[in-house]
Amino acid sequence: MIHAVVTGHSRGLGHALAAGLLARGARVLGLARHTQPGLLATYPEQHRQVAMDMADTAALAAWLAGPELQQWLAGADTVVLINNAGVVQPMGAPGRQGSQAIAQAVAVNVAAPLMLSDALVQASRGCADRRIAHISSGAGRNPYPGWSVYCATKAALDMHARAAVLDAVAGLRVASVAPGVIDTAMQADIRATPEADFPLRARFDALQREGQLATPADVAERLLDHLLSPAFGADPVVDLRTL
Ligand SMILES: NC(=O)c1ccc[n+]([C@@H]2O[C@H](COP(=O)([O-])OP(=O)(O)OC[C@H]3O[C@@H](n4cnc5c(N)ncnc54)[C@H](OP(=O)(O)O)[C@@H]3O)[C@@H](O)[C@H]2O)c1
């Protein structure tokens, strides 16, 4: 059986990924600040949720030092971690970003995924099939004005995957996956940002107007097909749109 950990399961792509894994029979532990009552009601046996602010790296470290993760992964044929939780804020040029918001973005987008990856590998030592997917972005591979913090954090995930593959840990596959543009709260946040802070906003307004945003459910299905396929991890940096 697949035993999975999905961060940011409370809405958007993470909710669709958790729902997709549960529908495929996996056990899914979700980590986010908010709960997702619908998933708990539908899958009371397979699903657990832990309230966690991943900007609080001390709280996350304390949870990882406890027994819950190892207990959750015990007995799995396949262990999966999807580092999905992420924030696009702060948007704006250097000088307009703010120390607090930068620290929060780096904690959620980089520190938490790297901490979870390390802890998961340690806690699943007996398992021969372990898969870690970082949810990256095209913004980690191409620079965008107003997104220097977001671009830097997503590039960090890509590089983590590329370097971790070189360690050739037994039974471990890692890849950083750009999912494409998805109709979630994050896109609404982008469209609500003044052009002074995100000069490319009109492009994102047009994507929505022209119906070019993918649904979270469609993206999740394609991402899970790849994640659970034999091909996963062969390329540590992939774009779902060109797979
Ligand atoms: N939407 C797109 O077009 C797009 C494109 C490329 C990449 N991505 C990436 O895809 C991933 C999912 O994005 P989305 O569009 O689904 O975003 P979203 O709708 O804003 O959802 C973000 C998720 O991350 C969680 N999260 C945020 N801050 C957190 C914190 N401090 N602690 C714990 N969890 C936190 C949220 O849970 P809580 O609020 O409950 O904590 C929520 O479940 C992100 O990594 C994003 O960068 C999205």
The ligand as an SDF file (V2000), in Angstrom:
LIG
                    3D

 48 52  0  0  0  0  0  0  0  0999 V2000
   -1.6560   27.8400   -8.9950 N   0  0  0  0  0  0  0  0  0  0  0  0
   -0.7210   27.8890   -9.9280 C   0  0  0  0  0  0  0  0  0  0  0  0
   -0.9360   28.3790  -11.0400 O   0  0  0  0  0  0  0  0  0  0  0  0
    0.6540   27.3180   -9.6390 C   0  0  0  0  0  0  0  0  0  0  0  0
    1.5940   27.3440  -10.6790 C   0  0  0  0  0  0  0  0  0  0  0  0
    2.8520   26.8140  -10.4420 C   0  0  0  0  0  0  0  0  0  0  0  0
    3.1450   26.2690   -9.2060 C   0  0  0  0  0  0  0  0  0  0  0  0
    2.2230   26.2670   -8.2200 N   0  0  0  0  0  0  0  0  0  0  0  0
    2.5950   25.6710   -6.9220 C   0  0  0  0  0  0  0  0  0  0  0  0
    1.6450   24.6940   -6.5710 O   0  0  0  0  0  0  0  0  0  0  0  0
    1.5690   24.5890   -5.1510 C   0  0  0  0  0  0  0  0  0  0  0  0
    0.1110   24.6780   -4.7060 C   0  0  0  0  0  0  0  0  0  0  0  0
   -0.3660   25.9540   -5.0720 O   0  0  0  0  0  0  0  0  0  0  0  0
   -1.9290   26.3230   -5.1470 P   0  0  0  0  0  0  0  0  0  0  0  0
   -2.1030   27.1050   -6.3800 O   0  0  0  0  0  0  0  0  0  0  0  0
   -2.7620   25.1280   -4.8660 O   0  0  0  0  0  0  0  0  0  0  0  0
   -1.9810   27.3500   -3.9100 O   0  0  0  0  0  0  0  0  0  0  0  0
   -3.1220   27.6930   -2.8620 P   0  0  0  0  0  0  0  0  0  0  0  0
   -4.4660   27.4520   -3.4180 O   0  0  0  0  0  0  0  0  0  0  0  0
   -2.7800   29.0440   -2.3520 O   0  0  0  0  0  0  0  0  0  0  0  0
   -2.8670   26.6050   -1.7010 O   0  0  0  0  0  0  0  0  0  0  0  0
   -1.6680   26.6300   -0.9740 C   0  0  0  0  0  0  0  0  0  0  0  0
   -1.6390   25.5050    0.0510 C   0  0  0  0  0  0  0  0  0  0  0  0
   -0.4240   25.6760    0.7910 O   0  0  0  0  0  0  0  0  0  0  0  0
   -0.7360   25.6810    2.1740 C   0  0  0  0  0  0  0  0  0  0  0  0
    0.1060   26.6230    2.9200 N   0  0  0  0  0  0  0  0  0  0  0  0
    0.3910   27.9150    2.6210 C   0  0  0  0  0  0  0  0  0  0  0  0
    1.0940   28.4710    3.6230 N   0  0  0  0  0  0  0  0  0  0  0  0
    1.2380   27.5050    4.5700 C   0  0  0  0  0  0  0  0  0  0  0  0
    1.8390   27.4760    5.8480 C   0  0  0  0  0  0  0  0  0  0  0  0
    2.4140   28.5550    6.4050 N   0  0  0  0  0  0  0  0  0  0  0  0
    1.8130   26.3090    6.5520 N   0  0  0  0  0  0  0  0  0  0  0  0
    1.2160   25.2250    6.0460 C   0  0  0  0  0  0  0  0  0  0  0  0
    0.6300   25.1840    4.8310 N   0  0  0  0  0  0  0  0  0  0  0  0
    0.6250   26.3200    4.1210 C   0  0  0  0  0  0  0  0  0  0  0  0
   -2.1930   26.1550    2.2610 C   0  0  0  0  0  0  0  0  0  0  0  0
   -2.7730   25.5920    3.4420 O   0  0  0  0  0  0  0  0  0  0  0  0
   -3.2360   26.4530    4.7110 P   0  0  0  0  0  0  0  0  0  0  0  0
   -3.5980   27.8320    4.2480 O   0  0  0  0  0  0  0  0  0  0  0  0
   -4.3730   25.6570    5.2520 O   0  0  0  0  0  0  0  0  0  0  0  0
   -2.0630   26.4250    5.6380 O   0  0  0  0  0  0  0  0  0  0  0  0
   -2.8110   25.5580    1.0150 C   0  0  0  0  0  0  0  0  0  0  0  0
   -3.2960   24.2810    1.2740 O   0  0  0  0  0  0  0  0  0  0  0  0
    2.4480   25.7100   -4.5940 C   0  0  0  0  0  0  0  0  0  0  0  0
    3.7090   25.1870   -4.2230 O   0  0  0  0  0  0  0  0  0  0  0  0
    2.6010   26.6560   -5.7720 C   0  0  0  0  0  0  0  0  0  0  0  0
    3.7930   27.4130   -5.6990 O   0  0  0  0  0  0  0  0  0  0  0  0
    0.9800   26.7800   -8.4000 C   0  0  0  0  0  0  0  0  0  0  0  0
  1  2  1  0
  2  3  2  0
  2  4  1  0
  4  5  1  0
  4 48  2  0
  5  6  2  0
  6  7  1  0
  7  8  2  0
  8  9  1  0
  8 48  1  0
  9 10  1  0
  9 46  1  0
 10 11  1  0
 11 12  1  0
 11 44  1  0
 12 13  1  0
 13 14  1  0
 14 15  2  0
 14 16  1  0
 14 17  1  0
 17 18  1  0
 18 19  2  0
 18 20  1  0
 18 21  1  0
 21 22  1  0
 22 23  1  0
 23 24  1  0
 23 42  1  0
 24 25  1  0
 25 26  1  0
 25 36  1  0
 26 27  1  0
 26 35  1  0
 27 28  2  0
 28 29  1  0
 29 30  1  0
 29 35  2  0
 30 31  1  0
 30 32  2  0
 32 33  1  0
 33 34  2  0
 34 35  1  0
 36 37  1  0
 36 42  1  0
 37 38  1  0
 38 39  2  0
 38 40  1  0
 38 41  1  0
 42 43  1  0
 44 45  1  0
 44 46  1  0
 46 47  1  0
M  CHG  2   8   1  16  -1
M  END
$$$$
